[in-house]
Amino acid sequence: MNWIVLIAGLSGALAVAAGAFGAHGASGAAVEWLKTGAQYQLLHVVAALAVLRLDARGPAWLFVIGGLIFAGTLYLMALGLPRWLGVVTPIGGALLIGGWLWLAWIAARG
């Protein structure tokens, strides 16, 4: 089983559901948290699947895991969990940045 593709598929479904909830069922700050989380998560699911075609599994893992952490903390806050979860969000962002830098390093070394 290709775990990255499985997790990416589930992550993509979660992003669409969160975005839909943000557009139709949420209010206040939750709308922006859901929108931002869904955009970042879905973008990085697509990026993960694309870099897998380049056999870049490391960056793909960082995109999927980073996207889940980044978006997941925003989703949890949107659902009413404590706002201190926002201190975890940058960890996901750092993993996403790391994935892009790793991909650039792979490209630079040929």
N, C-alpha and C positions, 0 to 999 in steps of 0.2 A: 504494500500500500504506500502511495506517495503522500506522506503526512503533510507536507507543505501545501499540496494542492487541496487536500481535504480541509485543512484549517483555513486556507484562503477562501474556499467555497463557503464554508460556514460563516467566516468573517464578512464576506461580501453580502450574504443574506442578512446578517445582523445589521450591517451598515444601511441597507435599503430599508429595513424595518424601522431603525432608529430615525432615519430621515423622514420616513412617512409619518411616524408618530410626532416628530417635531413639526411637520407641516400641518397636521390635522388634529392632534390631540393634546399638545403641550401649550403652555403659556408662560409668559415672563422670560426670565433668563434661561429657562430650560429649552426654549426654542433655539436659541443661539448655540447652546452647548450641544444639542442633538445635531443641529445643522453642521457645525464645525467638526464634530466627531465623525459624522457620516461621510463628509467630504474627504477628510484625511484618511479614514479607514478604507473607503472604496478606492481612492487613488492608489493607495499602497498595496491593496490586493491586486490591482491590475499590474502595478510595477513588479510585484513579486512573481506573478505568473509570466510576465515578459522576460525577466532576467533568468528565470528557470530555463528558458529556451537558449540562453547563453551559457548554461551550466554554471551559473553563479548562485549556488545554494546558500552561501553565507549571507549575502545581501538579501536574498529572498526571505530567509528566516528573520532577519532584523526588520524587514518591512512588515511581515505578518505579526510578529510578536510586539513590535513597537506600535503598530497600528491598534492592536487590541488593548494595549496598556493606555495609550494616549486617548483613544476614543472611549474605551471602557470606563475610565474614571469620569469622563464628561457625562456619559450615559448614566452612571450611578448617581452623580450629583443631580442630574435632571430628574431622576426618579425620587429624589428627596433624601438621599443619603448625605451625611455631613460634608460640608464644603472643604474640610481639611483634606479630603481626597484629592483636591486640586494640587497639592504638593507632590503627588505621585505622577501627575500628567506630564511634567517635563522629562521624566525618565523615559516614557514612551517616545517623546519627541527626540530625545537624545539618541535612542535606538534607531529612529527613522533617519536622522542625520548620519549616524554611523553607517547605515545601509547604503546611503548615497555616496558617502566617502569611500566605502569599501568597493562599491561598483566603479567609481572613478579610478581607484588604485588598480583594480583588475584591468581596466581599459588602458591605463598608462603603461603597465608593464607588458602589454601586448598579449 
